[in-house]
Amino acid sequence: MRRLITLLGLFSVLAFTGLSARAAPLPDGAESKFAQVNGIRMHYVQMGEGPLLVLLHGWPQTWYEWADVMPSLAEHFTVVAPDLRGVGKTERTEKGYDKQTLSQDVAALIEHLNGDEPAVVVGHDMGGKAAFVLGLTQPERVKKLVLIDCMPPGTENMDVARGGLWHYGFHIAPDFPEMLTEGREREYLTAMMKLLSGGKEVMTDEAIDEYVEAYASPGGMTAGFNYYRALLEDADFVTSLSGKRLTMPVLTIGGEHAVAGHLYKALEGRSDDITNKIAQGSGHYVPEEMPEFTVEQIVDFAAAP
């Protein structure tokens, strides 16, 4: 009985904090760490030595999105891949999924790790939106900015009648997505990842297990949907920053069968130093579909004067 009570207590703690009971395998030489930043307990995975490189994952992923690229990047950088707010082992909160707050989380982590020195920041999908906002609002924290297959808040096409993807409206709706995906998290998440990768099954079983474990935990799907529910607020916030520009060098990478060149076009008027690359043959999940290409682009861009 005492053991049962102890286990129930452990599961309650996991549910409250957002911690998952099973840990994803770390790359050789990587460490799992925590930091108290911006009022939350943030989990991150770190490896390597050198200038700080921060990798921000998308939906429905965790830090593990970067597992295949971290070892090669760690040959050049101190690589840090956090679980964003509410995801994986990072604290799950009721609010704070707007990209301004997420960018503040990341800025506080950079300060915690690097003091006043800026970092190279790489963001994919929702992590890319947070990285974009960070670049506009706290440029002193960002030495160089890499945005991978995402669109700046307010430029997404959410209208199905105009070719937009249907899942925007579904995820934004209150309560319904939780009700309809409960008990079918694996089916829903794998179907969405296949859809966004152009119909290809690009995720390994290990990656799918990690993502389902994170998002199917109590409150996990809600946290993920809250990233979408904040998009209209995000668009208004970015509009209020219309006079601000990205002052650091920017690299945009689009999957050929996903965002492609639309990200670059959306940013042309907000940066004076922007480079664009297309991941030929890739869908939305460029770091996992084309890890060697991703490493090459990041290293070449970060090393350029």
NUVEX-443426 format. One line per 4 residues: their letters; for each residue z, y, x of C-alpha. Coordinates in pm, 1 decimal. Example, Ala and Ser with C-alpha at 12.3 -4.5 7.8 and 13.67 -1.06 7.14 Angstrom:
% residues 2
as> 780.0,-450.0,1230.0 ~ 714.0,-106.0,1367.0
% end
This chain:
% residues 305
mrrl> 0.0,0.0,0.0 ~ 90.4,239.8,281.7 ~ -244.9,171.5,448.8 ~ -426.5,236.3,119.9
itll> -249.1,567.5,79.3 ~ -338.5,662.8,436.5 ~ -705.3,580.7,377.9 ~ -710.7,776.3,53.4
glfs> -560.2,1070.2,235.0 ~ -826.6,1047.7,505.7 ~ -1106.7,1041.8,248.9 ~ -953.7,1345.1,77.5
vlaf> -955.3,1536.6,406.4 ~ -1316.3,1437.2,471.1 ~ -1419.4,1552.6,125.7 ~ -1239.6,1885.3,163.5
tgls> -1374.2,1971.3,506.6 ~ -1721.4,1831.3,464.1 ~ -1667.2,1582.2,746.7 ~ -1865.5,1263.9,722.7
araa> -1695.3,932.4,783.8 ~ -1973.1,802.3,1008.8 ~ -2069.7,988.2,1323.9 ~ -2435.5,1005.7,1422.8
plpd> -2502.0,877.4,1775.6 ~ -2499.2,1152.5,2035.4 ~ -2769.0,1183.7,2302.5 ~ -2649.5,1054.8,2638.8
gaes> -2440.7,1323.1,2804.2 ~ -2383.3,1525.1,2485.8 ~ -2041.8,1618.7,2348.7 ~ -1925.3,1681.0,1992.9
kfaq> -1713.8,1998.0,1971.0 ~ -1558.2,2238.4,1721.9 ~ -1500.3,2612.8,1719.6 ~ -1321.3,2844.8,1478.1
vngi> -1579.0,3117.1,1413.4 ~ -1627.7,3372.8,1134.2 ~ -1348.8,3215.5,931.1 ~ -1481.7,2856.9,935.1
rmhy> -1443.3,2550.9,1154.8 ~ -1790.5,2487.8,1293.8 ~ -1904.5,2163.2,1450.3 ~ -2165.8,2162.1,1724.3
vqmg> -2315.4,1924.2,1977.6 ~ -2355.2,2049.3,2334.8 ~ -2524.9,1920.7,2647.7 ~ -2687.1,2047.5,2967.0
egpl> -2634.3,2346.3,3193.7 ~ -2799.2,2683.9,3228.8 ~ -2877.2,2970.2,2990.2 ~ -2751.7,2919.6,2634.6
lvll> -3004.0,2779.9,2385.5 ~ -2892.9,2749.9,2021.1 ~ -3078.9,2520.3,1779.9 ~ -3039.4,2578.9,1404.1
hgwp> -3136.0,2296.8,1168.8 ~ -3301.9,2307.5,828.1 ~ -3255.7,2136.7,491.6 ~ -3177.5,1853.0,431.9
qtwy> -3079.9,1801.4,792.1 ~ -2787.8,1838.0,1031.8 ~ -2760.5,1902.3,1405.8 ~ -2923.4,1559.1,1440.3
ewad> -3263.2,1715.0,1369.4 ~ -3264.8,1810.4,1737.7 ~ -3144.0,1479.3,1884.8 ~ -3487.1,1387.0,2024.7
vmps> -3548.7,1724.2,2190.0 ~ -3201.9,1799.1,2327.2 ~ -3214.6,1576.3,2638.0 ~ -3534.3,1737.6,2767.9
laeh> -3417.3,2087.9,2680.1 ~ -3084.8,2016.9,2852.7 ~ -3270.7,1993.3,3182.7 ~ -3321.2,2371.1,3157.0
ftvv> -3047.6,2504.2,2925.8 ~ -2699.3,2465.6,2791.1 ~ -2815.5,2333.0,2455.7 ~ -2599.0,2380.9,2146.4
apdl> -2692.7,2239.7,1805.8 ~ -2441.7,2329.1,1532.5 ~ -2402.2,2191.5,1184.5 ~ -2452.3,2499.6,968.3
rgvg> -2193.4,2603.8,710.8 ~ -2119.9,2332.5,454.8 ~ -2325.1,2067.4,632.7 ~ -2218.2,1762.3,832.2
kter> -1887.4,1817.8,1009.3 ~ -1879.1,2195.4,964.2 ~ -1638.3,2329.3,704.0 ~ -1769.3,2332.0,347.6
tekg> -1701.5,2655.7,162.8 ~ -1766.7,2767.8,-193.7 ~ -1956.2,3079.4,-81.4 ~ -2134.5,3207.0,226.2
ydkq> -2474.4,3036.2,206.6 ~ -2666.1,3362.6,211.5 ~ -2853.4,3403.4,537.3 ~ -2660.9,3714.8,635.4
tlsq> -2334.3,3518.5,638.9 ~ -2499.1,3223.3,814.1 ~ -2631.5,3460.6,1080.0 ~ -2280.0,3594.3,1128.1
dvaa> -2154.8,3237.4,1175.5 ~ -2414.3,3185.7,1448.1 ~ -2343.9,3522.5,1613.1 ~ -1974.0,3435.3,1629.7
lieh> -2055.4,3096.6,1783.8 ~ -2275.1,3262.1,2048.7 ~ -1992.9,3504.8,2129.9 ~ -1745.9,3215.5,2147.0
lngd> -1967.0,3026.2,2391.6 ~ -2134.1,3306.1,2584.7 ~ -1923.8,3620.3,2557.3 ~ -2143.1,3930.2,2544.7
epav> -2447.2,3749.4,2685.5 ~ -2732.5,3680.1,2440.9 ~ -2881.8,3336.8,2375.5 ~ -3226.8,3198.3,2308.8
vvgh> -3210.4,3112.5,1937.7 ~ -3434.7,2852.8,1773.7 ~ -3433.6,2804.4,1397.3 ~ -3620.6,2568.1,1166.4
dmgg> -3650.1,2597.0,787.2 ~ -3320.7,2741.8,649.4 ~ -3193.9,2772.7,1005.8 ~ -3504.1,2977.4,1080.0
kaaf> -3424.0,3218.0,797.7 ~ -3072.9,3264.1,935.8 ~ -3215.9,3314.0,1286.9 ~ -3459.7,3575.8,1154.6
vlgl> -3176.3,3770.5,989.4 ~ -2969.3,3741.0,1308.0 ~ -3257.3,3887.9,1507.9 ~ -3278.5,4186.3,1273.2
tqpe> -2906.8,4255.4,1232.1 ~ -2758.1,4158.8,1570.5 ~ -3040.2,4175.4,1826.2 ~ -2787.5,4201.4,2108.3
rvkk> -2704.9,3833.6,2044.2 ~ -3066.2,3711.1,2073.1 ~ -3251.5,3709.4,2403.5 ~ -3557.9,3538.2,2258.9
lvli> -3627.7,3406.7,1910.1 ~ -3818.3,3092.2,1810.1 ~ -3891.2,3035.4,1441.0 ~ -4027.2,2694.6,1338.6
dcmp> -4200.1,2631.1,1006.1 ~ -4004.6,2870.4,789.2 ~ -4080.4,3190.5,600.9 ~ -3879.2,3513.4,617.5
pgte> -3663.4,3564.5,308.1 ~ -3867.5,3728.9,33.7 ~ -4204.1,3596.9,152.4 ~ -4171.7,3243.1,12.8
nmdv> -4410.6,3137.2,-260.1 ~ -4177.5,3001.9,-527.9 ~ -4431.8,3020.0,-810.8 ~ -4574.6,2677.5,-890.2
argg> -4857.6,2840.8,-1086.2 ~ -4968.3,3012.4,-763.9 ~ -4942.9,2706.2,-542.4 ~ -4573.2,2729.7,-465.4
lwhy> -4359.8,2418.5,-429.1 ~ -4167.8,2314.5,-741.0 ~ -3843.7,2235.0,-562.8 ~ -3750.8,2602.6,-519.1
gfhi> -3683.4,2650.1,-889.5 ~ -3518.1,2310.6,-921.7 ~ -3276.5,2372.5,-635.4 ~ -3192.8,2724.6,-752.0
apdf> -3103.5,2614.3,-1104.7 ~ -2726.7,2587.7,-1163.9 ~ -2578.0,2237.5,-1202.2 ~ -2898.7,2054.4,-1299.8
peml> -3004.0,1939.7,-950.3 ~ -2657.3,1795.5,-884.5 ~ -2658.0,1616.7,-1219.7 ~ -3002.4,1465.9,-1169.9
tegr> -2960.3,1361.0,-806.0 ~ -2607.5,1218.8,-825.8 ~ -2615.6,856.5,-718.7 ~ -2979.0,892.8,-611.4
erey> -2930.3,1114.7,-307.6 ~ -3112.8,879.0,-71.8 ~ -3410.9,846.4,-304.9 ~ -3431.2,1220.8,-361.5
ltam> -3387.5,1332.2,-1.8 ~ -3631.7,1076.7,139.2 ~ -3888.4,1169.4,-127.5 ~ -3851.3,1539.2,-44.5
mkll> -3883.3,1478.1,329.4 ~ -4197.7,1273.8,267.7 ~ -4339.1,1546.8,44.1 ~ -4274.6,1823.1,297.5
sggk> -4421.3,1620.4,582.4 ~ -4752.0,1592.5,399.5 ~ -4693.0,1247.4,255.0 ~ -4600.4,1090.1,588.8
evmt> -4279.1,899.4,648.6 ~ -4173.8,1077.7,966.1 ~ -3797.4,1020.7,966.0 ~ -3637.9,725.3,1139.4
deai> -3394.2,509.8,942.3 ~ -3121.5,644.0,1170.6 ~ -3207.9,1004.7,1083.6 ~ -3223.9,930.7,711.4
deyv> -2884.6,759.5,728.7 ~ -2738.1,1066.6,900.0 ~ -2879.8,1314.4,649.1 ~ -2791.0,1109.1,342.4
eaya> -2438.3,1056.0,476.6 ~ -2396.4,1431.8,518.7 ~ -2544.0,1549.0,190.0 ~ -2422.2,1265.0,-33.8
spgg> -2059.8,1329.8,65.5 ~ -1856.9,1517.4,-198.5 ~ -1998.6,1868.0,-238.8 ~ -2276.5,1806.4,11.4
mtag> -2568.5,1834.0,-227.6 ~ -2420.4,2150.0,-378.1 ~ -2390.9,2305.8,-32.0 ~ -2755.7,2220.3,34.8
fnyy> -2871.9,2360.2,-298.3 ~ -2666.5,2674.9,-234.7 ~ -2895.5,2753.4,58.6 ~ -3171.4,2786.0,-201.3
rall> -2955.4,2960.2,-462.5 ~ -2898.6,3239.7,-211.3 ~ -3271.2,3302.4,-153.5 ~ -3305.4,3587.1,-405.2
edad> -3001.2,3758.7,-252.8 ~ -3154.4,3697.7,90.0 ~ -3479.8,3862.0,-17.1 ~ -3294.9,4171.6,-139.8
fvts> -3098.6,4192.8,183.8 ~ -3408.0,4166.3,403.6 ~ -3578.6,4431.7,189.5 ~ -3286.0,4662.6,263.4
lsgk> -3364.7,4613.4,634.4 ~ -3728.1,4722.7,600.2 ~ -3686.9,4979.0,877.9 ~ -3560.4,4723.8,1130.4
rltm> -3783.4,4530.0,1368.6 ~ -3742.3,4226.5,1590.4 ~ -3699.3,4383.7,1933.3 ~ -3687.8,4058.0,2132.1
pvlt> -3988.8,3835.9,2214.3 ~ -4067.4,3605.9,1920.9 ~ -4244.0,3269.6,1908.1 ~ -4355.4,3131.4,1574.5
igge> -4447.4,2764.0,1536.3 ~ -4606.7,2636.5,1216.9 ~ -4688.9,2281.9,1119.3 ~ -5063.0,2248.6,1056.5
hava> -5002.4,2086.0,718.5 ~ -4709.2,2307.9,621.2 ~ -4645.2,2677.0,696.9 ~ -4929.1,2684.9,952.7
ghly> -5013.2,3049.5,1035.7 ~ -4839.5,3208.2,736.4 ~ -4516.2,3268.6,929.9 ~ -4699.5,3456.6,1203.3
kale> -4881.1,3673.4,949.5 ~ -4555.2,3751.6,769.8 ~ -4399.3,3875.7,1095.1 ~ -4691.0,4067.0,1245.8
grsd> -4556.5,4396.7,1114.7 ~ -4198.0,4335.1,1224.8 ~ -4242.6,4251.2,1594.0 ~ -4427.6,4406.7,1885.9
ditn> -4408.0,4091.7,2098.8 ~ -4498.7,3784.5,1899.2 ~ -4675.5,3462.7,1995.0 ~ -4797.6,3199.7,1751.8
kiaq> -4850.5,2826.4,1799.4 ~ -4975.6,2566.9,1551.2 ~ -4842.2,2211.4,1568.9 ~ -5167.8,2028.6,1507.6
gsgh> -5126.8,1729.6,1279.1 ~ -4765.1,1809.9,1194.1 ~ -4606.4,1869.8,858.3 ~ -4288.3,2068.6,800.0
yvpe> -4053.9,1877.8,1032.3 ~ -4211.7,1980.1,1361.7 ~ -3911.9,1903.4,1591.4 ~ -3894.6,1546.7,1460.7
empe> -4265.2,1488.3,1408.4 ~ -4367.8,1634.5,1745.9 ~ -4064.1,1650.3,1976.8 ~ -4260.9,1670.0,2303.5
ftve> -4473.0,1956.1,2169.8 ~ -4157.8,2133.7,2050.2 ~ -3988.5,2103.6,2390.1 ~ -4297.4,2225.7,2573.4
qivd> -4330.7,2535.4,2354.7 ~ -3963.2,2629.8,2377.3 ~ -3939.3,2581.4,2754.1 ~ -4262.3,2770.4,2828.8
faaa> -4165.5,3057.1,2599.3 ~ -3808.1,3085.0,2725.5 ~ -3920.9,3077.0,3088.5 ~ -4183.8,3348.1,3046.6
p> -4084.4,3691.1,3185.1
% end
